[in-house]
Amino acid sequence: MSLDSHIEKVLWTAEGISARVAELAAEITDDFSHRVSPPPVMVAVVTGAFLFAADLVRLIPLPICVDFVRSDSYGSSTESSGSPRISLDLKLDVKGKHIILIEDIVDTGRTLSCLITRLESEGASSVSVCTFLDKPMRRKVHFKLLGSGKYYRGFECPDDFVVGYGMDYAELYRNLPYIGVLKPEYYK
């Protein structure tokens, strides 16, 4: 059985995703091309952002460092627990560095707020956010970027449960090349 049959509708195709990622990479490149040292640290919030992060960093022709952090807040649910937990921490020292957090989706804002606070306490000089999808209508916490941080957004997402392009339900659907709305019978 094809996973495509589990999708109610496709919101963004692989081609549309690719084009938007290229635009975001160009914007980041433009914003950071004048900064010489230290290079920005691209921090992917895994597992959901792994495809987006891989595609994004390959299109940035500047010196960058890459690291990963895992923050769990959904588990096998369609709703955030409200209490993000860091289960994989950074290996790079972020003190005095410009950080760009790469997120798959910003929903309540709790995970970002937690990560930004943590990066600030570790001495990051600025924190920007590059999210593939944004659901501003679901925001519960209005996070504040650090220093000269900037907010980069791929697409504003409707208030539907979406999967694909790294995003999952119960660890499935990450491999879909597009973003689609999951049929409710597969998660309720």
N, CA, C and O of each residue as an XYZ file, in Angstrom:
752
protein
N       0.847     -1.185      0.000
C       0.000      0.000      0.000
C       0.892      1.249      0.000
O       1.861      1.335      0.754
N       0.557      2.178     -0.830
C       1.309      3.421     -0.956
C       0.931      4.398      0.153
O      -0.240      4.529      0.511
N       1.933      5.076      0.688
C       1.671      6.112      1.692
C       0.861      7.266      1.108
O       0.165      7.971      1.838
N       0.953      7.456     -0.206
C       0.201      8.535     -0.856
C      -1.298      8.424     -0.588
O      -1.995      9.437     -0.530
N      -1.793      7.202     -0.426
C      -3.229      7.005     -0.195
C      -3.659      7.478      1.193
O      -4.855      7.608      1.455
N      -2.702      7.735      2.080
C      -2.999      8.226      3.430
C      -3.128      9.742      3.474
O      -3.470     10.313      4.510
N      -2.855     10.383      2.358
C      -2.811     11.844      2.314
C      -4.116     12.405      1.758
O      -4.574     12.020      0.682
N      -4.698     13.318      2.517
C      -5.947     13.972      2.112
C      -5.712     14.941      0.957
O      -6.461     14.958     -0.019
N      -4.659     15.747      1.084
C      -4.300     16.667      0.013
C      -2.840     17.080      0.166
O      -2.297     17.116      1.270
N      -2.227     17.386     -0.961
C      -0.846     17.858     -0.971
C      -0.872     19.380     -0.888
O      -1.546     20.047     -1.673
N      -0.124     19.919      0.079
C      -0.045     21.375      0.243
C       1.106     21.965     -0.558
O       0.954     23.003     -1.203
N       2.274     21.293     -0.515
C       3.439     21.772     -1.256
C       4.122     20.586     -1.920
O       4.450     19.599     -1.261
N       4.333     20.688     -3.213
C       4.980     19.635     -3.994
C       6.495     19.663     -3.775
O       7.039     20.615     -3.215
N       7.151     18.613     -4.222
C       8.610     18.548     -4.136
C       9.242     19.716     -4.885
O      10.234     20.283     -4.427
N       8.679     20.073     -6.024
C       9.218     21.186     -6.815
C       9.041     22.518     -6.091
O       9.954     23.343     -6.071
N       7.872     22.727     -5.500
C       7.614     23.953     -4.742
C       8.507     24.059     -3.520
O       8.981     25.143     -3.177
N       8.736     22.925     -2.862
C       9.626     22.884     -1.699
C      11.042     23.258     -2.118
O      11.687     24.089     -1.480
N      11.512     22.649     -3.177
C      12.869     22.896     -3.661
C      13.080     24.376     -3.994
O      14.112     24.955     -3.653
N      12.116     24.967     -4.648
C      12.218     26.383     -5.021
C      12.254     27.269     -3.776
O      13.041     28.213     -3.710
N      11.415     26.971     -2.797
C      11.376     27.812     -1.591
C      12.649     27.640     -0.760
O      13.154     28.613     -0.200
N      13.166     26.428     -0.672
C      14.412     26.201      0.064
C      15.545     26.995     -0.582
O      16.370     27.577      0.122
N      15.592     27.024     -1.905
C      16.618     27.796     -2.615
C      16.492     29.285     -2.298
O      17.504     29.968     -2.141
N      15.269     29.793     -2.201
C      15.061     31.207     -1.849
C      15.546     31.496     -0.432
O      16.191     32.517     -0.191
N      15.237     30.595      0.508
C      15.692     30.781      1.892
C      17.214     30.747      1.975
O      17.818     31.557      2.678
N      17.832     29.812      1.259
C      19.296     29.714      1.257
C      19.921     30.987      0.696
O      20.933     31.464      1.209
N      19.322     31.532     -0.352
C      19.837     32.781     -0.944
C      19.710     33.936      0.045
O      20.606     34.774      0.139
N      18.613     33.983      0.774
C      18.407     35.050      1.766
C      19.424     34.941      2.906
O      19.998     35.945      3.328
N      19.640     33.733      3.397
C      20.637     33.526      4.462
C      22.032     33.860      3.946
O      22.814     34.508      4.641
N      22.343     33.423      2.738
C      23.648     33.714      2.133
C      23.864     35.221      2.052
O      24.935     35.722      2.397
N      22.851     35.933      1.599
C      22.951     37.388      1.497
C      23.160     38.029      2.875
O      23.986     38.929      3.028
N      22.405     37.559      3.872
C      22.496     38.134      5.210
C      23.828     37.848      5.898
O      24.287     38.655      6.707
N      24.455     36.712      5.591
C      25.681     36.323      6.289
C      26.939     36.467      5.439
O      28.033     36.175      5.923
N      26.821     36.903      4.200
C      27.994     36.992      3.328
C      28.992     38.058      3.782
O      30.172     37.983      3.437
N      28.542     39.032      4.536
C      29.434     40.097      5.011
C      30.135     39.748      6.323
O      31.064     40.446      6.731
N      29.704     38.686      6.979
C      30.311     38.292      8.258
C      31.463     37.333      7.978
O      31.295     36.318      7.301
N      32.615     37.665      8.501
C      33.796     36.865      8.214
C      34.030     35.789      9.273
O      34.229     34.621      8.939
N      34.006     36.174     10.525
C      34.357     35.227     11.566
C      33.552     35.515     12.823
O      33.254     36.680     13.085
N      33.200     34.549     13.583
C      33.238     33.136     13.231
C      32.086     32.792     12.280
O      31.102     33.527     12.207
N      32.205     31.683     11.557
C      31.114     31.305     10.657
C      29.857     30.957     11.464
O      29.964     30.495     12.599
N      28.680     31.173     10.894
C      27.462     30.811     11.618
C      27.373     29.304     11.836
O      27.899     28.511     11.055
N      26.699     28.936     12.905
C      26.458     27.532     13.216
C      25.007     27.225     12.885
O      24.089     27.772     13.496
N      24.812     26.353     11.922
C      23.474     25.904     11.532
C      23.114     24.734     12.441
O      23.774     23.695     12.396
N      22.082     24.886     13.263
C      21.694     23.848     14.217
C      20.332     23.298     13.797
O      19.309     23.972     13.922
N      20.339     22.071     13.302
C      19.099     21.423     12.887
C      18.437     20.772     14.090
O      19.080     20.057     14.857
N      17.140     21.031     14.245
C      16.356     20.389     15.294
C      15.809     19.106     14.678
O      14.899     19.133     13.850
N      16.383     17.989     15.099
C      16.021     16.696     14.510
C      14.973     16.008     15.373
O      14.905     16.258     16.577
N      14.186     15.176     14.798
C      14.407     14.508     13.537
C      13.660     15.209     12.405
O      14.024     15.045     11.241
N      12.645     15.970     12.716
C      11.775     16.544     11.697
C      12.444     17.419     10.660
O      12.000     17.452      9.512
N      13.504     18.131     11.028
C      14.134     19.087     10.109
C      15.293     18.493      9.322
O      16.002     19.233      8.639
N      15.511     17.175      9.394
C      16.724     16.639      8.786
C      16.773     16.807      7.273
O      17.839     17.125      6.746
N      15.688     16.612      6.559
C      15.699     16.788      5.104
C      15.821     18.270      4.737
O      16.608     18.639      3.866
N      15.044     19.101      5.403
C      15.106     20.543      5.166
C      16.515     21.060      5.425
O      17.055     21.815      4.616
N      17.111     20.664      6.536
C      18.458     21.125      6.880
C      19.476     20.682      5.829
O      20.321     21.472      5.408
N      19.396     19.428      5.410
C      20.346     18.919      4.409
C      20.226     19.698      3.102
O      21.233     20.091      2.513
N      18.993     19.917      2.654
C      18.791     20.665      1.408
C      19.244     22.114      1.549
O      19.866     22.668      0.643
N      18.930     22.725      2.689
C      19.256     24.134      2.919
C      20.764     24.374      2.959
O      21.265     25.243      2.245
N      21.493     23.621      3.779
C      22.925     23.903      3.953
C      23.721     23.649      2.675
O      24.750     24.286      2.453
N      23.259     22.732      1.839
C      23.971     22.476      0.575
C      23.868     23.642     -0.391
O      24.648     23.736     -1.339
N      22.912     24.533     -0.156
C      22.716     25.677     -1.041
C      23.309     26.976     -0.504
O      23.126     28.038     -1.100
N      24.009     26.895      0.609
C      24.642     28.078      1.208
C      26.142     28.003      0.934
O      26.846     27.211      1.560
N      26.638     28.823      0.001
C      28.048     28.731     -0.409
C      28.994     29.540      0.474
O      29.898     30.210     -0.025
N      28.783     29.474      1.771
C      29.605     30.208      2.736
C      30.206     29.230      3.732
O      29.711     28.111      3.869
N      31.266     29.631      4.432
C      31.741     28.788      5.529
C      30.660     28.726      6.611
O      30.214     29.760      7.108
N      30.252     27.534      6.965
C      29.274     27.325      8.034
C      29.681     26.088      8.823
O      30.400     25.225      8.320
N      29.221     26.016     10.044
C      29.337     24.809     10.851
C      27.932     24.231     10.969
O      26.941     24.957     10.888
N      27.860     22.932     11.160
C      26.559     22.270     11.276
C      26.560     21.399     12.525
O      27.519     20.675     12.791
N      25.483     21.479     13.278
C      25.312     20.635     14.455
C      23.835     20.275     14.562
O      23.002     20.766     13.801
N      23.532     19.413     15.518
C      22.168     18.921     15.675
C      21.771     18.941     17.140
O      22.598     18.763     18.034
N      20.489     19.163     17.358
C      19.908     19.061     18.688
C      18.583     18.330     18.514
O      17.900     18.498     17.504
N      18.232     17.533     19.489
C      16.930     16.868     19.444
C      16.126     17.353     20.628
O      16.565     17.295     21.777
N      14.936     17.833     20.315
C      14.018     18.287     21.342
C      12.688     17.592     21.094
O      12.057     17.791     20.057
N      12.274     16.786     22.044
C      11.044     16.010     21.893
C       9.895     16.712     22.596
O       9.981     17.061     23.774
N       8.806     16.912     21.840
C       7.613     17.486     22.468
C       6.328     16.837     21.958
O       5.260     17.063     22.527
N       6.410     16.036     20.896
C       5.214     15.416     20.338
C       5.091     13.930     20.653
O       3.985     13.444     20.889
N       6.209     13.193     20.662
C       6.129     11.748     20.822
C       5.327     11.167     19.668
O       5.593     11.480     18.507
N       4.354     10.326     19.976
C       3.500      9.736     18.940
C       2.135     10.404     18.890
O       1.155      9.802     18.452
N       2.078     11.642     19.338
C       0.824     12.387     19.373
C       0.788     13.408     18.241
O       1.799     13.676     17.592
N      -0.395     13.971     18.020
C      -0.533     15.053     17.048
C      -0.510     16.412     17.740
O      -0.587     17.448     17.079
N      -0.407     16.410     19.051
C      -0.367     17.642     19.838
C       0.915     17.691     20.645
O       1.381     16.673     21.156
N       1.480     18.883     20.754
C       2.675     19.071     21.570
C       2.341     18.809     23.034
O       1.258     19.152     23.510
N       3.289     18.196     23.739
C       3.098     17.941     25.169
C       3.139     19.233     25.975
O       2.667     19.282     27.111
N       3.713     20.289     25.373
C       3.839     21.561     26.080
C       5.104     21.660     26.904
O       5.414     22.717     27.452
N       5.844     20.543     26.995
C       7.085     20.526     27.767
C       8.211     19.924     26.932
O       8.491     18.730     27.038
N       8.857     20.743     26.104
C       9.945     20.205     25.287
C      11.081     19.668     26.157
O      11.409     20.237     27.198
N      11.664     18.576     25.714
C      12.763     17.939     26.442
C      13.918     17.745     25.467
O      13.739     17.159     24.399
N      15.100     18.233     25.829
C      16.272     18.062     24.967
C      16.860     16.684     25.247
O      17.305     16.389     26.357
N      16.849     15.842     24.202
C      17.344     14.478     24.368
C      18.658     14.238     23.624
O      19.278     13.187     23.784
N      19.084     15.205     22.814
C      20.392     15.154     22.150
C      20.890     16.585     22.115
O      20.254     17.463     21.531
N      22.032     16.814     22.742
C      22.528     18.188     22.851
C      23.612     18.451     21.818
O      24.126     17.533     21.179
N      23.943     19.716     21.672
C      24.978     20.143     20.735
C      26.345     19.608     21.135
O      26.626     19.416     22.318
N      27.195     19.369     20.136
C      28.581     19.009     20.441
C      29.509     20.213     20.262
O      30.605     20.238     20.821
N      29.075     21.213     19.485
C      29.895     22.404     19.243
C      29.698     23.435     20.348
O      28.620     23.547     20.932
N      30.758     24.181     20.618
C      30.689     25.302     21.552
C      30.075     26.485     20.796
O      30.572     26.862     19.735
N      29.007     27.068     21.327
C      28.313     28.153     20.629
C      28.675     29.535     21.179
O      28.150     30.544     20.707
N      29.550     29.588     22.154
C      29.887     30.868     22.781
C      30.437     31.847     21.740
O      31.394     31.546     21.027
N      29.803     33.037     21.671
C      30.238     34.091     20.770
C      29.898     33.854     19.303
O      30.395     34.568     18.432
N      29.069     32.875     19.023
C      28.772     32.524     17.631
C      27.339     32.893     17.246
O      26.460     33.034     18.097
N      27.135     33.043     15.938
C      25.821     33.293     15.378
C      25.189     31.928     15.088
O      25.756     31.109     14.364
N      24.030     31.704     15.654
C      23.348     30.422     15.511
C      22.123     30.608     14.624
O      21.388     31.586     14.760
N      21.914     29.660     13.718
C      20.676     29.615     12.941
C      20.021     28.275     13.257
O      20.473     27.226     12.800
N      18.952     28.328     14.044
C      18.186     27.122     14.358
C      17.348     26.756     13.142
O      16.622     27.598     12.614
N      17.440     25.519     12.698
C      16.667     25.039     11.551
C      15.570     24.132     12.076
O      15.840     23.062     12.621
N      14.331     24.569     11.909
C      13.158     23.842     12.402
C      12.316     23.333     11.246
O      12.289     23.941     10.176
N      11.626     22.217     11.461
C      10.670     21.748     10.461
C       9.395     22.574     10.524
O       8.872     23.005      9.496
N       8.896     22.794     11.746
C       7.643     23.530     11.902
C       7.634     24.249     13.246
O       8.001     23.669     14.268
N       7.218     25.500     13.242
C       7.032     26.238     14.487
C       5.534     26.290     14.740
O       4.763     26.843     13.956
N       5.156     25.700     15.851
C       3.751     25.552     16.200
C       3.468     26.407     17.441
O       3.165     27.593     17.312
N       3.561     25.829     18.620
C       3.263     26.583     19.846
C       4.353     27.597     20.181
O       4.082     28.591     20.855
N       5.580     27.358     19.721
C       6.704     28.231     20.046
C       7.462     27.792     21.284
O       8.497     28.375     21.607
N       6.972     26.778     21.987
C       7.613     26.344     23.235
C       9.005     25.766     22.998
O       9.944     26.078     23.731
N       9.137     24.920     21.971
C      10.444     24.325     21.692
C      11.455     25.408     21.356
O      12.565     25.404     21.889
N      11.087     26.338     20.478
C      12.003     27.419     20.109
C      12.381     28.268     21.308
O      13.551     28.606     21.487
N      11.416     28.610     22.120
C      11.687     29.422     23.308
C      12.694     28.708     24.213
O      13.626     29.331     24.722
N      12.506     27.418     24.408
C      13.404     26.609     25.233
C      14.810     26.585     24.633
O      15.794     26.770     25.348
N      14.903     26.360     23.328
C      16.209     26.280     22.666
C      16.925     27.633     22.653
O      18.133     27.695     22.882
N      16.196     28.703     22.390
C      16.810     30.032     22.365
C      17.340     30.393     23.751
O      18.447     30.916     23.877
N      16.559     30.116     24.781
C      17.002     30.377     26.155
C      18.265     29.589     26.471
O      19.195     30.105     27.091
N      18.287     28.351     26.042
C      19.468     27.506     26.294
C      20.694     28.041     25.562
O      21.780     28.109     26.137
N      20.524     28.420     24.292
C      21.647     28.951     23.516
C      22.150     30.271     24.101
O      23.352     30.532     24.106
N      21.244     31.088     24.584
C      21.639     32.340     25.233
C      22.468     32.047     26.479
O      23.484     32.700     26.718
N      22.037     31.068     27.272
C      22.775     30.729     28.495
C      24.151     30.141     28.179
O      25.051     30.185     29.018
N      24.317     29.593     26.976
C      25.608     29.035     26.561
C      26.474     30.076     25.846
O      27.564     29.756     25.373
N      25.987     31.332     25.767
C      26.812     32.420     25.272
C      26.731     32.716     23.788
O      27.591     33.424     23.265
N      25.726     32.200     23.086
C      25.575     32.531     21.665
C      25.407     34.035     21.517
O      24.725     34.666     22.324
N      26.032     34.619     20.479
C      25.924     36.068     20.305
C      24.618     36.457     19.621
O      24.104     37.552     19.848
N      24.077     35.573     18.787
C      22.764     35.811     18.186
C      22.134     34.478     17.828
O      22.829     33.489     17.593
N      20.812     34.465     17.790
C      20.078     33.271     17.370
C      19.031     33.693     16.360
O      18.139     34.488     16.655
N      19.159     33.144     15.160
C      18.145     33.278     14.118
C      17.392     31.957     14.041
O      17.856     30.934     14.543
N      16.235     31.992     13.412
C      15.438     30.781     13.215
C      15.090     30.685     11.744
O      14.648     31.658     11.133
N      15.290     29.514     11.187
C      14.854     29.229      9.825
C      13.921     28.028      9.905
O      14.364     26.891     10.068
N      12.636     28.295      9.789
C      11.653     27.222      9.866
C      11.063     26.962      8.493
O      10.802     27.886      7.723
N      10.861     25.702      8.208
C      10.264     25.344      6.932
C       8.785     25.734      6.923
O       8.304     26.352      5.973
N       8.068     25.368      7.990
C       6.641     25.703      8.098
C       6.400     26.505      9.367
O       7.091     26.327     10.370
N       5.425     27.379      9.309
C       5.068     28.214     10.451
C       3.560     28.178     10.622
O       2.807     28.362      9.665
N       3.125     27.936     11.866
C       1.704     27.970     12.214
C       1.480     29.058     13.261
O       1.295     28.752     14.439
N       1.495     30.323     12.843
C       1.388     31.403     13.833
C       0.070     31.379     14.605
O       0.010     31.873     15.730
N      -0.979     30.815     14.022
C      -2.266     30.776     14.713
C      -2.260     29.841     15.920
O      -3.174     29.895     16.743
N      -1.252     28.990     16.037
C      -1.163     28.039     17.154
C      -0.172     28.490     18.232
O       0.048     27.777     19.211
N       0.414     29.649     18.055
C       1.446     30.130     18.963
C       0.893     30.309     20.372
O      -0.130     30.963     20.575
N       1.583     29.721     21.335
C       1.264     29.876     22.759
C       2.347     30.695     23.453
O       2.081     31.401     24.426
N       3.586     30.589     22.933
C       4.737     31.293     23.501
C       5.316     32.166     22.399
O       5.640     31.683     21.314
N       5.441     33.435     22.682
C       6.032     34.356     21.718
C       7.514     34.498     22.057
O       7.898     35.297     22.911
N       8.330     33.711     21.376
C       9.766     33.670     21.613
C      10.425     34.944     21.110
O       9.911     35.620     20.219
N      11.567     35.254     21.696
C      12.332     36.435     21.296
C      13.670     35.961     20.739
O      14.396     35.208     21.387
N      13.984     36.416     19.524
C      15.264     36.081     18.928
C      16.370     36.794     19.694
O      16.125     37.804     20.355
N      17.571     36.274     19.606
C      18.687     36.811     20.379
C      19.584     37.664     19.496
O      19.873     37.298     18.357
N      20.028     38.812     20.027
C      20.955     39.678     19.309
C      20.386     40.147     17.988
O      19.265     40.650     17.922
N      21.172     39.977     16.932
C      20.740     40.401     15.594
C      19.997     39.293     14.853
O      19.942     39.290     13.623
N      19.430     38.355     15.602
C      18.734     37.213     15.004
C      17.583     37.619     14.104
O      16.948     38.653     14.309
N      17.327     36.794     13.111
C      16.282     37.039     12.122
C      15.404     35.795     12.002
O      15.855     34.680     12.265
N      14.155     35.994     11.606
C      13.215     34.885     11.444
C      12.998     34.626      9.956
O      12.478     35.481      9.239
N      13.397     33.450      9.502
C      13.211     33.030      8.112
C      12.103     31.978      8.085
O      12.131     31.019      8.856
N      11.135     32.163      7.201
C       9.991     31.250      7.153
C       9.792     30.745      5.725
O       9.733     31.525      4.775
N       9.689     29.428      5.599
C       9.422     28.837      4.299
C       8.002     29.105      3.844
O       7.770     29.820      2.869
N       7.056     28.523      4.563
C       5.638     28.672      4.228
C       4.824     28.842      5.501
O       5.160     28.278      6.542
N       3.745     29.628      5.415
C       2.769     29.642      6.498
C       1.839     28.465      6.273
O       1.279     28.300      5.189
N       1.680     27.657      7.296
C       0.943     26.398      7.185
C      -0.452     26.531      7.792
O      -0.613     27.110      8.866
N      -1.452     25.999      7.108
C      -2.786     25.990      7.709
C      -2.794     25.091      8.945
O      -1.875     24.298      9.151
N      -3.822     25.219      9.751
C      -3.913     24.458     10.992
C      -4.417     23.041     10.716
O      -5.476     22.639     11.197
N      -3.638     22.296      9.934
C      -3.914     20.898      9.624
C      -2.740     20.076     10.129
O      -1.654     20.609     10.357
N      -2.959     18.765     10.305
C      -1.852     17.899     10.696
C      -1.128     17.448      9.436
O      -1.671     16.702      8.621
N       0.116     17.918      9.289
C       0.861     17.689      8.057
C       2.021     16.726      8.286
O       2.582     16.633      9.378
N       2.354     16.013      7.210
C       3.472     15.075      7.230
C       4.233     15.197      5.917
O       3.778     15.832      4.966
N       5.396     14.576      5.895
C       6.225     14.554      4.693
C       7.420     15.468      4.831
O       7.481     16.307      5.731
N       8.376     15.296      3.924
C       9.596     16.092      3.891
C      10.238     16.176      5.284
O      10.636     17.248      5.739
N      10.326     15.019      5.942
C      10.951     14.913      7.263
C       9.982     14.902      8.421
O      10.330     14.442      9.508
N       8.773     15.398      8.216
C       7.791     15.451      9.298
C       6.982     14.157      9.346
O       6.701     13.537      8.320
N       6.620     13.773     10.563
C       6.049     12.440     10.742
C       4.783     12.434     11.575
O       4.375     13.434     12.166
N       4.188     11.265     11.589
C       3.238     10.867     12.621
C       3.705      9.489     13.073
O       3.770      8.563     12.265
N       4.030      9.345     14.346
C       4.493      8.089     14.921
C       5.678      7.515     14.125
O       5.759      6.307     13.898
N       6.584      8.393     13.710
C       7.811      8.065     12.978
C       7.589      7.614     11.532
O       8.535      7.166     10.884
N       6.378      7.721     11.019
C       6.083      7.359      9.630
C       5.867      8.622      8.799
O       5.612      9.696      9.344
N       5.968      8.488      7.503
C       5.686      9.535      6.500
C       6.836     10.518      6.282
O       6.713     11.395      5.427
N       7.938     10.415      7.010
C       9.061     11.339      6.840
C       9.611     11.303      5.417
O      10.126     12.306      4.922
N       9.503     10.161      4.766
C      10.100      9.954      3.448
C       9.265     10.480      2.289
O       9.701     10.392      1.141
N       8.088     11.020      2.550
C       7.302     11.598      1.460
C       8.030     12.836      0.931
O       8.526     13.636      1.724
N       8.102     13.009     -0.382
C       8.860     14.140     -0.944
C       8.094     15.458     -0.946
O       8.615     16.468     -1.417
N       6.899     15.465     -0.441
C       6.026     16.638     -0.422
C       5.468     16.815      0.982
O       5.678     15.972      1.854
N       4.754     17.919      1.195
C       4.030     18.139      2.453
C       2.556     17.915      2.167
O       1.978     18.533      1.273
N       1.958     17.018      2.944
C       0.547     16.717      2.757
C      -0.196     16.666      4.074
O       0.400     16.495      5.137
N      -1.510     16.817      3.989
C      -2.387     16.709      5.150
C      -2.724     15.236      5.328
O      -3.256     14.594      4.422
N      -2.407     14.707      6.508
C      -2.683     13.307      6.799
C      -4.181     13.112      7.055
O      -4.799     13.871      7.802
N      -4.746     12.093      6.430
C      -6.158     11.775      6.666
C      -6.364     11.442      8.136
O      -5.578     10.692      8.715
N      -7.412     11.990      8.750
C      -7.625     11.777     10.189
C      -7.711     10.308     10.614
O      -7.319      9.967     11.730
N      -8.211      9.452      9.753
C      -8.334      8.040     10.156
C      -6.984      7.376     10.411
O      -6.934      6.287     10.983
N      -5.895      8.012      9.998
C      -4.578      7.431     10.241
C      -3.928      7.933     11.510
O      -2.868      7.436     11.894
N      -4.538      8.911     12.179
C      -3.962      9.363     13.441
C      -4.966      9.498     14.573
O      -4.583      9.848     15.688
N      -6.216      9.235     14.323
C      -7.210      9.339     15.411
C      -7.656      7.968     15.860
O      -8.485      7.854     16.762
